[in-house]
Amino acid sequence: MKHRPPVHHTSGTVKLSTHVFHIPTWYFCRCLAKIVLLFALLMLAACSETSPQANDMVLSEVSDSKDGVALDVHDTLPGIIDTGAADAVVAAPDVVSDEFQADLTINQDSTEDVALDMYTGTDVAPTVSDTIELVDTIIAAPCRTNGDCDDGNQCTLDRCMTTHECIWQYIWCDDDSPCTLDGCEPATGCTFLKVNCTDTNPCEVSTCSESTGQCVAKAIDCNDQNPCTLDSCVSSSGCYYEQNPATPCCKTDDECPQTPCTQGVCLSGTCSTFANALPDCCMPIIAEESFDDGVADGFVWSDTQNPVKWSIYPGGIHSPSPCLYFGNPTTLNYQGGPWEDTILSPEIVLPAEAESTLRFDLNMATESSAAFDVLTVHAIDQTGTSHTIWTKKHDLSETFSWNSHDIDLTPLSGTKIRIKWTFSSLDTNSNMGFGVFLDNIKLTSTCDKMPCPSGGKCLSDVPAFIGFCVSDNCVFSPNTDTCTTDSDCNVLSQCTNMICVDGYCAQSPIDGCCVTATDCVDGDPCTEDICLLSTGQCAHPSSWLCCYVDADCDDGNPCTNDSCPTPLSPCNHTPVLDCCLSAATCQNPEECIEWSCSLNQCVKQFTCCDADAQCDDGESCSTDTCIDGQCNYVPADPAFPCCSPLIIQEKFTVLDFDAWKTVTDSAPNDDISWHITTQTYLSAPGALALASPTTDTYDAPIPVHVVLESLQMAIPPKAVLSFWFYLSNEFSNATSAAINYDVLSVIVWDGTQQKTVWSSGQPNSPWWAVGGLGGIAGPVWSHVGGVSLAPYAGKSISIRLSFESFDSANNHFFGPVIDDLKIEAPCPK
């Protein structure tokens, strides 16, 4: 609090005002001598009419325009000689005019608590103390150095002027705080006494406000962080604690319920129940904490003093319900630092010989760098050994959003552990984020041994242990592969990186890496789960089985009603009653009846007859007669029998290697080949496909090119080729715009040269589904008909079915499938 000395004004005299100054006897004598000397000099000056002499003395009191600036003034008092030199350095704001009173006196009064009359030296009205108050300077005895002017008063600045006269300037004591009383003690100097804000209410604490200088009362915090007590404050005595009837509180474990499969543990005065580590006793939920009641039962806080620490966030914009929070709960950031704080869970018992998992939800609103603002999760076992089981490095993309994390604790099964979360900012920069929010901590168990994953790799989330697959179950042994840096660890698999954690080499899985397609199962029925052998990465292209609208489900089969039940669901293909694709689907073992297929409808004809007319088939090349009730058809001219319209028809229920052979294979040693598939077809029970039967893709380290060739056949005039096909490649799955890659072609080979008569790279019509937004939405069964073979009439040819990828990239799709291949020609009438 600022203190300014009061100002006294006396009409016609110098204006005097100073800090409190107690005048001792010796000082009075000195001052008296000064006054006598001063009086003599004044008298001498008044009587003199000559020019100034060397012993003339200048006395002046000034009013300066700036504090602390020396002034040179011309005194107007008669008899005082102006030397033109600077009069004084004024330390405090001046309040008097540039004039001097020759009768200035400094006297010591004889009575305590009586002020002096500056003109007569007589005592006047009582004041607070026996003092006089002066401002700016007191001019006294002659001197040679500043030391000659030492008055022993710590409240004055003592100086020897060039005129060999002492001056004493009073110092200004001001700390710019409204919460202090500023003064000066001659023995010690400036004093700053704090304003007394003593509060008589034990439930409040009062402090001085630096902005107003007023005492402000604030209620004290009586929260003892003990759920077993109800906390309140009584005005007569202060904080008061009583038993909380809603919480089962305890002092020892014996006061908590015990069962053969559970144990009650008294933690921080509260009973908590945990599963016993017995093979025959396992609980699916070992322990969980949601913090919804605003209490962290059994958790231990490492820092309760700093404003930036772990605490309970009551819920709000960052979390809909209470959760653990690292940061400043008042400002919702962690500015300052560097900070490091931990929170430790209650002791948890993991069931023996059973798979156990730790899960927690995390929102890190912090700096995204892996090197700063690091959160680390440790499992501390019953020996006190700390195992690093998760760090922020595991997923740097998961900042500023809620994400769930699962950590396998099976290597520590059958032990007692505590989970510790440690946050370290490591610096003071970029600490303006909201902080860390942690919620829904849960430890669960399958109550069974951990099965080996596909590929038999049992990865351990606890670096001190290494996993092995034994009898289809994972077992864990101490890890003897120690290290200092990552480079000390050898890579064991194409799908894992080896890193050094806690002095042990640990396997860090590579996201999306795979060895077989089973490593890529994502549980989505609308995607294909494929492992790209060329890169070891999983791919999940859209499945042709899924749809957005009904049009996506068109399989090209007129004998099915195709519909999409809901977006991103499998298509429905409901059979059409009495529909047929060929006479074979209409056959029925009935006497005197023959079935045929016309316009996809089964047509029934009677073969039993009473007259020849009933057997007329409309063909001129045969004689139709009814013999013994049965129709009989005999060629009219044995030299020209009736023709069959079908030259070749392949439904590919089996692959006849006497009729078809492979003539080109870019990688004959792999299993990518033309073969019969039952996964998709037009005519049951199969179709011809080009892929690996193992992976159901044509993915390979080199470009794929495989050609299948039929036996030679004679081609009559007007012969046409038709077939159905389904092509799942990078274009139909909308992963590439290159329609001229992964191409299915039909080629005619006449023994000397070949010609492509149809290619998926140059389609006459779409062979892919169109999605609801007009985009490519996957492959569909498509029909190719009317491919003219007229140029080959009278020749023998072979049909070649060719598939060529042209590269080794993006080949993780199902590939081409062909069904119902036909070559037909009309019979002459």
N, C-alpha and C positions, 0 to 999 in steps of 0.2 A: 504494500500500500504506500503510495507516494506521500512524502511529508515535506511541505514547504514551510520555511520559517515565516512567522508573521511579520508584517510591515507596520511600523509606527510612523506616523506623520506628525511633525510639530511645526506650526506656522512660522515661517521666517527662518527656520533652522534646517540643518541637515536632517534627512530622513534616515532613521536608524532601524535596522532589523537584522537579527542573527539567529543562529541555532542556540540552543541552551548552552551557557558557558558559566561555570562556577569559578569565582575569582578567589584564589588563595591570598593569604596575607602578603607573601613575597611579591606576588604579582601586583597587588595594590600599591606597594611601595614603588615598584618599577614604573607603574602607570603614573603615579604622582610626580615622579621625577620627569617623566616625559611631558607632563602638563606644564610643569614649571618652565622647562626648556622651551616648549612651544610658545608659552606666553611671552617669554623674553624675546624670542625671535620675531613675534608679531609686533611687539612694541618697537623693536629696532627697525623693522620694515616700514612701519607707519611714519616714523620720524625721518626717514632717509629720502632725499630728493636726488640722489646721485644714481649712476648706473649700477646694475647688479654687481655684487662682490662674489668672490668665490665661495663664501660660506652662506650665501642666500639659500633658502630652503623653499621648495614648492610643495604646497599642500592642496590637494583637490579631491573632490568626490564627484564621480562622473556618472552619467547615464549612457551606457553603450547600446548600440543597436543589435549587437550579436553577442551571445554569451561566450565567455572565454577569449575575447579579442581585445588586445591591448589598444588603448586609445591615446591619442595625443590631443589634448584640449587646451584652450586658452582660458585661464581662470579670470574671472571678472571681479574678483574680490579686491577692493582697494588695498594696496600695501603688499600684495602677494606677487612675486616676480615669476613670470612665466618663462621657463627655460626651453620650451618647445619639445621636451622629451616625453616619451610615453609615460602616462601617469601611473597606470596599474593594469594588471591582468585580472579581469573580473571573472571569478569562477562560477558565480551563480547569477541568475537573472537579476538585473538591476531594477530597482524601483524608485531611485532618487534622482534628482536633477543634478545638473553640472554646476554645483555651487558648494561653497565650503563655509562652515560656521566657525569663526575663530575662537568661540568660547567652548569648543568641544572639550568635555571633561570625562574622565573615567574614574569613578570613585567606588570605594567599597563601603557599603552602608554598615552601620553598627548593629542593625537589628535583623534577625533572621526573618525571611519571608517578606522583606520590604524592598520595593523597587526604588531606584535612585532618581532624583530629579537631575537631568543631564546638565542643567544650567546652574543650579545652586548647590548640588551635592547633598541636599537634604532628603530624608526618607519621605516617601509618599505612600499611596495606597498599597495594601498587602497584595502580593502575587503568589503564584504556585510555589516558587522556590526563590532562594536568595541568588538571583541571576540578573545579568543585564544581557540584552540581545543586540548584536552588532551585525552589520552586513559589509561585504566586500573586504575592506582592509582596515587594519589598525597600524598607524605609523608611530614608531618609537625610536629607540636608542640607535646611535651610529654603529656601523658594523663593517667588517671587511669580507667575510664569507657567509654563506648561508648558515653554517654551523653556529655563528655568533648570534643568530636570530632564533635558535631553538628554544621554544617556550614550554617544551614538555607536553604539549597538548596534541593528541592524535587527531583532533578535529580541525586543525589548521595546517595550511601549507606555508612554511616559513621561508622567506627569501630576503636576500640582501640586495638592495637596488644599487644602481650605478652611482647614486648620490650618497652611498655608504649609510643608507638608512634602512632599517628593518621594516618589512611589512609582513602581516599575517593574514593570509586569505583562508576563509572558512570553506571546507570541502562540502560537496553536495551529496547526500546519501539517498539514493533512489534505486530500487531494484525492479521498478515497473510492475510490481505485483500488487493487485488490490487486496491481497490476502495477507499482507504484512504491515506492521507499524514500523516506519523507518525513523531512525534517530542516530545520535552520535554520542559516544562516551569518551571523554578526554583521555582516559587511560588506555582504551582499546580501539577506538575508532568507530566506524559505522556499525549500527545494530539494526537487525531486521527481525522483529518479533512477530511470530505467526499469530493470526487472529484466532482467538480461542473459540472453537465451535463445540464445546462440550455439550453432549446431549444427555438429558436426564432419563430418557426413555430407553430401557435396555433392549428394546426390539428395533432400535434405529441406530444408525451411525451418521453423524453430521460432519460434513466437510465444507470448506470454503470454496465457492465457485470462482474460478479465475476470471470468468467473464463478467460477473456482477459484483464480486466482493462480498456476497451474502452467504450466510451459512445455509446449507441445503441438507435435509434429512433424507436418508434412504433406508428402507427396511433391510434387516440383516437376513442372510440365508441360513436357515436352520436345517437344510436337507443333509442328513448324515449318510445318504446313499445306502441305507439299510432298509430293505423291503419289509423287515419284521417290525418296524416302528412307524407310528403315525407322528409326523413332525409338525410342531406348531410353536408359536412364540407368545409368552405371557408378559404383559406390560409390567408386572411387578417383579419378575425374576429373569426374563429372557427366554431362551430356547427351552422347549419342553418336549420330551419323547415318551410315548406310551406304546404298549404292545398293540400290534396290528392284528385284529382277530381274523382278517381275511387271508392271512398268509401263514402257511405251516412253517413256523420258525423252530429253530433247534440250536443246541450248543454242541452236541456230539452226534456221531453217526447212529448211535443206538436209539436215538429219539426218532429216527426216520424209519418208515416201513421197509421190511426186508422180505424177499421171497426167494425160492430156490433159483429162479432165473433172473432176478433183478436184485440190485443192491441200492439201498437208500444212503445217500451221502449228504452230510451237512456241509454246505458250501456258503460261506458268508452269512451264516445264520439261517439259511433256507434249505429245506430238504429237496434234493434232486434225485431222480431215479434213473439208474443206468443198467444196461444189460450186463449180466455176468459173462465172463470170457470162458464159457463152457461149450464143448461141442454139441451137447444136447439142448442148450439154451441159446436161443437167438431171437431177437426182435427185429422185424423189418425196419423199424425206425429206432435207431440207437439213441439219438439225441437230436433235438431241434430247438431253434430259438428264432422267433420272428420279431421280437422287440415291440410287439403291438401294444403291450401294457406300459411301454415307456421305461421298462426296467431291463437291465442286462444281468439276469440271474447268474451268479457265480463267476462272472467275468472280472478279471483283475485289470485295473487301469494303472499304467506305469507313470503317468504324469497328471497331476491334479492341480498344478500351480500355474502353468503357462496358459495364456488365453487360446493358443492354437494347440489342440490335443484331440484325442478320441473322446467322444461324448455321445449322448443320445440326441438324435435329431427328431423333433416332435412330429414331423410330417408337414408337408406343404408342397410347394411347386416342384421340388426335386424328388420327392417320394410321397406317394399318397398316404403312407402310414409311417409310424416311427421306425427308425433304423439307426444303426451305428453310423457315426459321422466323424471324419477327421477334418479339422479346420477350426476356424473361430466361429462359434455358434452365433455370435452377435453380428459379425460382418459378413458371414458366409464366404470367407476366402481364407487363405493361409499366408497372407502377405507378411513379409519379413523373413525371419529365419536366419540360418538354415534350421529346419525342424527335423526331429526324429522322435517318433512315439510308437508305442506298442500297446496292444490289448491282448490278453491271454484268456482263452476259454476255460471253463471248468474241466476237470479231469474226466476223460471219456474212456470207457472200456470197450475195445473192439472184440467181437466174438472170434473164437479160435477157428481156424480152418474154414473160414467163410470169406466170401468176397464182400468188401466194404467200400463205400464211396462217400466222399465229402462233396457236398454241393453248396454253393453260395451265390447270391446275386450281387453284382458289383456295378457301380457307376463311378468311373474315374473322370472327374471334370478337372483334369490336371494337364500339365505340359506333356505332349505325346512322345517326347524323346525317350528312348530306352535308357539313356544315361542319367536322367534326372527325374525327380518326382517318382521314385520307384516304390511300388508296393510288393512286399515279399511275404509269402505264407510259409510257415514252418510247422512241422509236427515234432513236438518234443516228447520223446519216449520216456519210459519210467527210469531210465538211467541218467536222464538229463541231456541226452544227445539231441541236438537240434538238426532236423532233416529239412532241407529246402524242398518243398513240394510244388510251389508255383511262384512265378514272378511276373511282373508287368510285361516282360519280354515275350511271354507266351502269345500275346495278341495285342500288338500296338494299335490295331484298328479299332479297338473297343473302348475308346475314350469318349466321354460326353454322351453315353447312352447306357441303359441297363442291359447287362448280359449275364447269363448263367455260366458257371464254371464247375466242371466235374473233375475230381481228383481221386484216383484209385489209391486206397489205403490198404489194400489186401496184403502187401508185404509186411505190414505191421500188425496183422491179425493176431489176436490172443494177447495183446499188450494194452497197457494203460497209456494214453497219450493226452496231450493238451495241444490245441491249435493256437498259434500265435500269428497275428497280423502286424507287420511293421511297415510304417510309411516313413520314407526319408526324402526330403526335398533336395538335399545335398548342396543347395546354393540358395541365394536370396533373389534370384532372377525369375521372372515369369511366374510368380506365386500369387497371381490375382484370380486364378480359377476358383471354382466353388469348393473344390476339395474332393474327398473320397466318401462315397455312400456305400454301406455294406449291409445286406439284409438277407433274411430267410436262410440262415445257416442250418443245414440238415445233414446228419450222418445216417446212412441207410445200409442195409445188408441184404443180400439175397438169401442168407442163411444156407448157402451151399457153396461148394468149391467153385473157383473161378474157371470156366471152360476156356480152352485154348481158342483164340480167334483164328480166322481163316489164315492159312499160311503158317500156323503154328508158332507165331512170334508173340511171346508174353513180355510186353514192355512194362517197365516199372516206373511209376511216378516218384518213387523214393530212391534217390541215387545210391544210397548205401546198400541196396539190394538189387539183384539181377534175376530176371525171370527165365524159366525154362518150361517147356511143354512136356509133361510126363503123364502118360495114360489119359490123354485128352484134357488134362487139367493143368493150370498154371501153378507152378511151385516157385518159391523165391528163396534164394540163398544170399549170404553176405557177398557183396561185390568186392573182389580183390583187385580190380582194375583201377588203380589209383592214378592221380594226375595232378599236375599243377596248372596247365593251360589246356585249351581245347586241342591243340596240336599233339598232345600226348596220347590222344585217344584215336583208335583205329575205327574206320567206318565198317559196320558189319552188314549193312543192307542198303540197297538202292533207295529204300523208302525211309531211311533214318539218317539223321545227322548225329554225330557223337560230340557231346559237349562235356566240359569239366564242371561239376557242381559239387560243392562241399568236399572237394578233393577226390571225387569218384567220377569215372567216365560213365555218362548216362546217355541213353538213347533218346533223341528228340525226334518224334515222327514228323515226316514231311507232309504237310497238308495236301490232301488230294492224291497222294502217291498210292500206287497199287501194284500188285503182282498178277492177280487174277480179277475177273469181274466181280467175284464175291466180296472183294475188298471195297467195292464201290456202291454197294447197295444203299440207297438213300430212302427207301420206303415210300417213294412217290410213284404211284401207278401210272403217271403220265410222263415218266421219263424212262429212258433206257439206261441201264447201269452197265457201263462199258469201261474196261481197262485198256488204255492205249499202250500196247507192248512196245511201241517205238519210243515213247517218252516216259512210260511208267506213271502216267497221270490218269486219274479218273475223268470220264466224260459222261454227261447226262443229257443227251439230246432228247428232244420231245419224242414221245412214243406215238406211233401211228395208231395205237389203241385208244388214245385219248382225243378229246374233241372240245370245241367251243359251241358249234352249231351243228344241226343235222347234216348239212352238206359236207362237213368234215368226215362223216362216217360212211360216205358212199364207197362201197367196196366193189362197185362195178358188177355185182352179181344181181341179176334181175329177180332171183328167187329169194331175196332177203329184203325185209323192210328195215332200213337203216335209220337210226335216231341217236341223238345225243341227249341223255337224260338231264345232265347239268353240266355247265362249263367245267373243264378240266376233270372230266370223268371218263371212264372207258365207254366206247361206243356199244350200242345194242344192235345186234343183227338178228332180227326175228324171222324165221323161215316163213315163206309165203306158201300157203296150203295149195297142194296139187300143182306146184310150179316145177318145171323141169328145165334142165340144160341139155339133156340128151335122152334118148330112148332108154338108156340103161337105168336111169333113175326112175323110170315108170314101170319097169318090169314087175309082174305079179304072177306067180305060178297058178294061172287059171286056164283050164282047158278051153280050147277054141277061141282064145283071146290073144291078140298081139298088140302091144303098146308101142306108140311112137310119140315123139315130142314135136309139137308144132306151135310156134310163137310162144314158147315157154309153157305150154299147156300140154299135159299128158292126154293123148288121144287113144281111145280103146277101139280096136278093130276085131271083128269076129273072124276066126279062121275056119270055123266049121261052116259047111254049106249044104244047100239042097240043090243048087243049080250053078252052072258055070258063071252066069252073070254076077253071082255074088262074090266071085274071086277076081274080078277085073281090077288090075293094079294100075291101069292107065299106061303101062309101058308097052311099046310096039315090038320090043325085042323078045317078048316071051308070049307063049301060049298059055292062057289061064283056064284051068279046068277044075271041075269039082269031081273028085273021085272018092267014093266011099265016105262022103260027108266031109272030106278034107280038101282044101284048096291046094292045087298042084301047079307049079310054074316051071315050064320047060322052055329053053331058048328056041325061038322060032327058027333060027338058022344056027346049027352047032358050030359053024365056022366063025360066027360073030356073036359070042355070048354077051349077055347084058353086062354093062360096066358098073363099077362101084364108084360113087361120087367121092369117096374118101381115099386119097392116095396114102396119106399117113395121118395118124391121130395118136397123140401122146398125152396121157393124163398123168404120167409120172408118179404112179403109185409105187413103182420100183424103177431103179435105173438099170436097164438092160445093157450091160457092157459089151454084148455082142452087137447091139444096134448103135451104141454111142461110144466114142473113145475120145480121150484128151489128146489134142495135137499140139497145144502150146501151153507151157506152164513156166512162168518167170522164176518160180522157186519150187521146184519139184519135191524138195525135201521137207517143206512145211505141210500143214494139213489144210491149207486153203484150197478148196477144190469144189467142182460141181458135185452135188450130192442131193439126196432126197431129204426134205425137211417136213416136219409135221406141225411146225409152229404157225405157219400161215399157208393157205392154199385156197384154190378156187373149187376144185373137185376133190372131195375126200378120197383117201385120207392123207394125201401129201402133195408136194410140188417140188420142182427142181430149183435148187438154190446154190449160189456161189458164196462161200464163206468158210470160216473155220468151224467145224462142229463143236469145238471146245469153247471158243469165245463168242460164237455167233456174230463175228465181225470179219471184215477183210483187212484188219489192221496188221501191218507187217513192216519190218525195217526197210524194205525196198518196194518199189512200185509193183502192183499186182497186175498180171495179165494172164488169164486162163481162157482157153478156147476148147469147146466141146463140139465134136463133129458127128453127124448122123451117117448111116449107111447111104450108099447111093440109091437113087430111085429115078424111074423114068417119068418124065413130066409130059402130060398130055396138053393139048391146046387149052387155052383159057384157064389154066390152073392158077389158083390164088392161095396165098399163105395168110394164116391168121393165128393169133395167140393172145393169151392174157399174161400180164406181167405186173410185178410189184417191185419198185426200186427205192430202197432206203439208202440214200447217200447224202453227201454234204449239201447238195442243192435242195433236195426235197425236205431236208430238215432245217433249212434256212440258216445254215452256218456258213454258207459261202454262196456267192452269186455266180460261180463258175459252173455253168451247166455242161461245159465240155470236159469236165473231169468226172471220174468214176462213171464211165460210159458203158451202157449195155448196147450191143449191136447184133443184128442178124445178118449173116453173110451167106451168099450163095457161092459154092465152089464147084466148078464144072470140070475139074481135073487138070486144068491148065492155068486158070486164073480165078481170082475171087472178086466179088463185088458186094459192097454193103447195100442191102436193100431197105434197111431201117436202122435208125440210131436214136437213142434217147437224147443225144446231144443236139439233134435237129428234129424236134418233135413237131408233128402236125397238129397236135392238141395236147393240153396239159395232162400229165400223168401224176400230178400231185394235188393234194387237197388245198382249197382256198379258205383261209380263216375268215372269222367274222369281220376283221378289219381289212380284208382284201389281200393279206399277205400269204406267203406259202406256209401251210400248216401241216406238212408231213405227207408221206407217200400214201397212195391208195391203189387198189387193184384197177388196172386200166386195160382196155381192149384195143388191140391192133388188128385190123381186118382189111381185106382187099389188097394185100400186097401182091401185085401182078408178077407171075412167073412166066408170062407169055414169051419173053425173049429166049426162054430155055425149052420151049416146046420141042418134043422129039429128042431131047438130050437127057442124059443121066447126070444128076447133080447130087450134091450133099448140102445139108444145112449146117452152118456153123454158128454156134452161140458163143459170143465173145464178151468178156467183161475186162475193161482196162482202167486202172485208177490213174495212171500217168504220173503219180507222185506217191510219196509215203506219208503224207500229212493228212490229217482229218479223215482217217479211214476207219473210224471206230463205229461204223453203222452196220445195219443188218445185211445190206447188200442187195443183189438182184434175185428175184424169184420168178420162175416161168411156169405156166400151167396151161393145159388144154391147147397144145400146139397142133394145128391142122394144116394140111394141104389138100384142097378140094378142086374138083373139076366137074363140070356138068356132063352128064351122059348124053350121047347123041340120041336123038329121037328116031 
